[in-house]
């Protein structure tokens, strides 16, 4: 079960990274085909993409312990 969850976590991280890179690095190309990108200014989409890239790191990093052990 742990292996399945690990694989799903990696897949979620890869999908998140892919979407974020479209918003940050390929905005002009994607916005020509997807009209919903006109709803927000480019800087807002870039900020959302950077936030998604940070979340990708959070998905793949190991959990931190709280420091309290019993």
Order of alpha helices (4+ residues) and beta strands (2+ residues): alpha-alpha-alpha
